[in-house]
Amino acid sequence: MESKEDIQAEENNTEVFEGREEAMAASAADIRAYAREALHGKWGYGIIVWLLLMLLDTLFSLPEYIADEGSSFGDIWGIISTTFSWCMWFGLMACFLDVARKTHLSYKRLFTAFRNVEFFFKFVITEILQTIFLICWYLLLIIPGIIKYYSYAMTEFILMDHPEYGPLQAITESRKMMYGHRMQLFILGLSFIGWFLLCIITLGIASLWVVPYYSTARAKFYLDIKKEYEKKLAAAPIQEAETIPTEPVEEEKEFEVEE
C-alpha cells in the first residue's frame, strides 16, 4: 500500500485535471499523427492482433456462459477467464508498443504475459493490486479514484520494459512517471471520443481500425513521458550535487623547520 505521506499529498492535491501540468513535447494531435504514421503499412498487423484477441477471449469465456448459473465451475472459470483477458490485453499493449517504437513486429508478443511462470504470476499480482487500490480509492471518493486510475495507467508498459520490477515497484514507478501528465492522458483519450462513438454506431466494425490507432497513440504517450522522466532522473543527482553546501577549506599552513 502507499505511504501516509502519499495519501495525504493526494488528498491535498487540487490539480484534478487542472493546475500544475508540466509541458510535454507532443500534444494529443501530434501523438495521433505519429500513431497514424507508425501504423502506415502496419494496419494489417494491428487488425489481426485485435481479431486474435477477440477470438481467443471469446473462446476462453464460453465455458463460463455454458455453465449453470451460480455453479462453482462457472465462478471458478469466471476468475480464470478474467485472468486470461488481462493477459491478452497486456499482450495487445506490447504489440502496439512495438508499433510505436517502429521495431520488429511479432504476433508472439500477444502472449507476452505467458513468457514464463514467474512473470505470469508477477503480472497477475500487479493487476490484482491495481484493482484493489482503485476500488479503495473509488470507495473513498470518486475524484481521487479517477486521479489514481490515470496515475497507474503506465504500469503495464513499465512492467514490459522492466520485467525485473516487482508489482508494487511498477505501480509506484507509474505514479511517479504520470505526475504532471494525467491531464494530458485524459485529453488524449478525450480526443478519441468521436472514434469510440463510431465503433458503437458500426456495431464494433470500426474497432478494427480504432483499437490499433488508439493503442499505438497510448504507447507513444508512454514513450514520450518515459523519455522525459528518465531525463529528470539523470539530472537529479547533478542538481543535488550543485545544492550541497561545501565548507570552506582552510589553506594548509606550511611548517617551517628551524635549523
Secondary structure, DSSP 4 states (H G I P E B T S, - for coil): ---HHHHHHHHT---TTSS-----SS-HHHHHHHHHHHHTTTHHHHHHHHHHHHHHHHHHHHHHHHSPTT-HHHHHHHHHHHHHHHHHHHHHHHHHHHHHHT----GGGGGGGGS-HHHHHHHHHHHHHHHHHHHHHHHH-HHHHHHHHHHTTTHHHHHHH-TTS-HHHHHHHHHHHHTTTHHHHHHHHHTTHHHHHHHHHTTTTTHHHHHHHHHHHHHHHHHHHHHHHHHHHHHHHHHHHHHS--PPPPPPPPPPPP-
